Amino acid sequence: MDERSTHLFTLLLRISCFFVFIGRAWQHLFWDAPFRAFFWDQQLLEGLVGAVTGLAWFEYVTHPATDQFINALTRGFGVFYLLMALLTLWVRPGMRWAARLYNLSTFLLAVLALLYCKEKFYQAAQFFEYALQFLVPLFFSLALFSTLTKTRLLFYMKVAVALTFVSHGLYAFGFYPRPGVFLDMTIHILGVSEEKAHQFLKFAGILDFILGVGIFLPRYSQYFLLYATFWGFSTAIARTWANVVYDPFSLDLLHHYLYRTIYRLPHGLVPLVIGLFQAQVWRDREPVSEELT
């Protein structure tokens, strides 16, 4: 890539990274996160809690200090994500120390995905559906600070896209129990019956599976990336659209749902970045010359 294209590539990843951080900051500062899935796990923590605090499990779970600690932890993560969002707007290639913060952010967002996975009885797709979100900070850091080739970075980004969309497809298709929120969004936005919504989601799941393979096919990947961009933005916007447009509009509703759209916007942005720049990477490759003997 030339310098101008490299700058645009990094800028789009910067925007994607910012959306993840600001959306998660909004969630943690004003709403909730699944930390109770860990701290209220009796099978996992009962022995440790008894040994450290001397409290019976019921006392520990119902004690005001436990809830205060979880709330403080949630808000603390919110502050961290907010600071990372601000750093993302400001960070420059020479600030290599920031790479450690982005690595830490990737780890913490992956832990968050694991907690959501735990809430769903450790369904693997629930974890990998968040792959794009927790890997975007790492991709941005690699683009800004590392000497990794853009070809290799684009490949890693494709893997994250495939994991996210295929995992989403497993729920839409019905391999795992189809989430009620998927049905509600489809019914409200498309104005169809529940039966039609099930059919639509099953078809969408099949397309997700095809997309997960298609983005790796050199001759056709651009078409699949275009669809991934459309579908990624659509599913992100649907989180707010389905709940705000069809109810009396209010700032409270927007406050409740908009952050869920914001941290999902990379689901459309990252495929867009890949589609825009993989063609140029291919064009920039020097042809291999063969000497005839």
Residue pairs with C-beta under 8 A, 6 or more apart in sequence:
1 9
1 150
1 277
1 280
1 281
1 284
5 277
5 280
6 150
8 276
9 143
9 150
9 273
9 276
9 277
10 140
10 143
10 144
12 269
12 272
12 273
12 276
13 136
13 139
13 140
13 143
13 270
13 273
14 88
14 89
14 140
15 269
16 136
16 140
16 265
16 266
16 269
16 270
16 273
17 88
17 102
17 136
17 137
17 139
17 140
17 266
18 85
18 88
18 89
19 262
19 263
19 265
19 266
19 269
20 109
20 133
20 136
20 137
20 263
20 266
21 81
21 82
21 84
21 85
21 88
21 105
21 137
22 81
22 82
22 85
22 262
22 263
23 259
23 260
23 261
23 262
23 263
23 264
23 265
24 77
24 78
24 81
24 109
24 112
24 259
24 263
25 78
25 79
25 81
25 82
25 84
25 85
26 78
26 258
26 259
26 262
27 33
27 78
27 259
27 260
27 263
28 74
28 75
28 77
28 78
28 81
29 75
29 78
29 79
29 82
30 78
30 255
30 259
31 256
31 259
32 74
33 74
33 77
33 112
33 115
34 112
34 115
34 116
34 118
34 119
35 70
35 73
35 74
35 115
36 70
37 115
37 116
37 118
37 119
38 44
38 45
38 115
38 118
39 45
39 66
39 69
39 70
40 61
41 118
42 57
42 61
46 57
49 55
49 57
49 60
50 56
50 57
53 60
55 63
60 66
77 108
80 108
81 105
84 101
84 102
84 105
84 137
87 98
87 101
88 140
91 98
91 144
92 144
93 144
93 145
96 145
98 141
98 145
99 141
99 144
99 145
99 146
102 137
102 138
102 140
102 141
103 137
103 138
103 141
105 137
106 134
106 135
106 137
106 138
109 130
109 133
109 134
109 137
110 130
110 134
112 130
112 134
113 126
113 127
113 129
113 130
113 131
113 133
113 134
114 127
116 126
116 127
116 130
117 123
117 124
117 126
117 127
119 126
120 126
120 176
123 176
124 167
125 166
125 167
125 168
125 170
125 171
125 175
125 176
126 167
126 176
127 167
128 163
128 164
128 166
128 167
129 163
129 164
129 167
129 168
129 171
130 164
131 160
131 163
131 164
131 167
132 160
132 161
132 163
132 164
132 266
132 267
132 270
133 263
133 264
133 266
135 156
135 157
135 160
136 266
136 270
139 153
139 156
139 157
139 160
139 270
142 148
142 153
142 156
143 153
150 277
150 281
151 281
154 274
154 277
154 278
154 281
157 270
157 273
157 274
158 215
158 216
158 221
158 274
160 270
161 215
161 225
161 228
161 270
161 271
161 274
162 211
162 212
162 213
162 215
162 216
163 212
164 267
165 208
165 211
165 212
165 228
165 231
165 232
166 208
166 209
166 211
166 212
168 205
168 208
168 235
169 204
169 205
169 206
169 207
169 208
169 209
169 211
169 212
170 176
170 205
171 177
171 178
171 179
171 182
171 205
172 178
172 182
172 201
172 202
172 204
172 205
172 208
173 201
173 202
173 205
173 206
173 208
173 209
174 198
174 201
174 202
174 205
175 205
178 198
178 201
182 201
183 194
183 197
183 198
183 201
184 242
185 238
185 239
185 241
185 242
186 192
186 197
186 200
186 201
187 193
187 194
187 197
188 242
188 243
188 246
189 238
189 241
189 242
189 246
190 196
190 197
190 200
192 200
204 231
207 227
207 231
208 231
210 224
211 224
211 227
211 228
211 231
214 220
214 221
214 223
214 224
215 221
215 224
215 225
215 228
215 271
215 274
217 224
221 275
221 278
222 275
222 278
222 279
225 271
225 272
225 274
225 275
225 278
226 271
226 275
228 268
228 271
229 268
229 269
229 271
229 272
229 275
230 268
231 268
232 264
232 266
232 267
232 268
232 269
232 270
232 271
233 265
233 267
233 268
234 268
235 264
235 267
236 261
236 264
236 265
236 267
236 268
237 261
239 257
239 260
239 261
239 264
240 254
240 257
240 258
240 260
240 261
243 253
243 256
243 257
244 253
244 254
244 257
247 253
